[in-house]
Amino acid sequence: MNYNKPYDRIDRVNNQILDILGDILVKHIDLSHLGFVTFTKIDVSRDLRSAKVYYSVLNQRFSKDILNVKINKFRKPFKKYLGPQLKLKNTPDLRFYFDDTYEYSEYVASLINNLHNSDN
């Protein structure tokens, strides 16, 4: 077998779905009433039947819980537009999750700044 590919199939499918979902968000589904929504990461299961889609929102107008409910209502339309563009036997079921890595990195940065300020 030739293992010279830079990453495995799951990583390629993750990247392909991320690109397609971003395109769908721009062309077909308007989520601007929730804020500026961007998809940050995709985790497709090994059997390619389900996918976790992580998103972040700038200028969010609702709490995280309400955002999760509202975005997950769009699971079927996203899957409908994703299916024809994705060259797989089955289109994965999508679940949307809020990505809080930005908030966590801000929290860690503030802790580091507090440490630095307390040393002075």
C-alpha positions in Angstrom: 0.0 0.0 0.0 1.0 3.5 -0.7 1.0 5.6 2.5 2.3 8.8 0.9 -0.9 10.7 1.3 -0.5 13.7 3.6 -3.5 12.6 5.8 -6.1 9.9 5.9 -9.5 9.7 4.3 -11.4 11.0 7.3 -9.4 14.2 7.3 -10.0 14.7 3.6 -13.7 14.2 4.1 -13.7 16.6 7.1 -12.1 19.3 5.0 -14.4 18.7 2.0 -17.5 18.9 4.2 -16.2 22.1 5.9 -15.7 23.7 2.4 -19.1 22.6 1.2 -20.9 23.8 4.4 -19.3 27.2 4.2 -20.4 27.5 0.6 -23.9 26.4 1.5 -24.0 29.0 4.3 -23.0 31.8 1.8 -25.3 30.7 -1.1 -28.3 28.9 0.2 -29.0 29.3 3.9 -29.1 32.7 5.7 -28.2 32.6 9.4 -27.4 36.3 9.7 -30.3 36.7 12.1 -28.2 34.7 14.6 -25.0 36.7 14.1 -22.0 36.0 11.9 -21.8 32.2 11.8 -18.7 30.4 10.7 -18.0 26.7 10.8 -14.7 25.9 12.5 -14.3 22.2 12.6 -15.9 18.9 11.4 -15.6 15.5 13.1 -17.0 12.8 10.8 -17.4 9.3 12.4 -15.3 6.4 11.0 -18.4 4.9 9.2 -19.1 8.3 7.6 -22.7 8.2 8.8 -22.6 11.1 11.3 -20.7 14.3 11.6 -20.3 16.9 14.4 -20.1 20.4 13.0 -18.5 23.0 15.3 -19.4 26.6 14.7 -18.6 30.0 16.2 -20.7 33.2 16.1 -19.5 36.8 16.1 -22.0 39.4 17.2 -24.2 36.7 18.6 -27.7 37.8 19.4 -28.8 34.8 21.5 -27.3 32.6 24.2 -25.3 29.5 23.3 -28.2 27.2 24.2 -30.7 29.1 22.0 -28.1 29.3 19.2 -27.7 25.5 19.4 -31.4 24.9 19.1 -31.9 27.4 16.2 -28.9 26.1 14.2 -29.8 22.5 14.7 -33.2 23.3 13.1 -31.3 23.7 9.9 -29.9 20.2 9.9 -32.1 18.9 7.1 -31.6 21.8 4.7 -27.8 21.6 5.2 -27.9 17.8 4.5 -30.1 18.4 1.5 -27.6 20.8 -0.1 -24.6 18.8 1.1 -25.7 15.4 -0.4 -25.4 16.2 -4.2 -22.0 17.9 -3.7 -20.5 15.2 -1.5 -19.3 12.1 -3.5 -20.1 9.6 -0.8 -22.5 6.6 -0.7 -24.3 8.1 2.4 -24.6 11.8 3.4 -23.7 12.1 7.1 -26.2 13.2 9.6 -25.2 16.6 10.9 -25.2 17.8 14.5 -24.1 21.3 15.3 -22.1 22.2 18.4 -21.0 25.6 19.6 -17.2 25.9 19.5 -15.9 27.8 22.5 -12.2 27.5 21.8 -12.0 31.3 21.2 -13.6 32.1 24.6 -11.3 29.5 26.3 -8.2 31.0 24.7 -9.3 34.5 25.9 -9.8 33.1 29.4 -6.3 31.6 29.4 -4.8 34.8 28.0 -6.4 36.8 30.8 -5.0 34.3 33.4 -1.5 34.7 32.0 -1.9 38.5 32.0 -3.0 38.4 35.6 0.0 36.3 36.5 2.3 38.7 34.7 0.7 41.7 36.4 0.9 40.2 39.8 4.7 39.5 39.4 5.3 43.2 38.7 
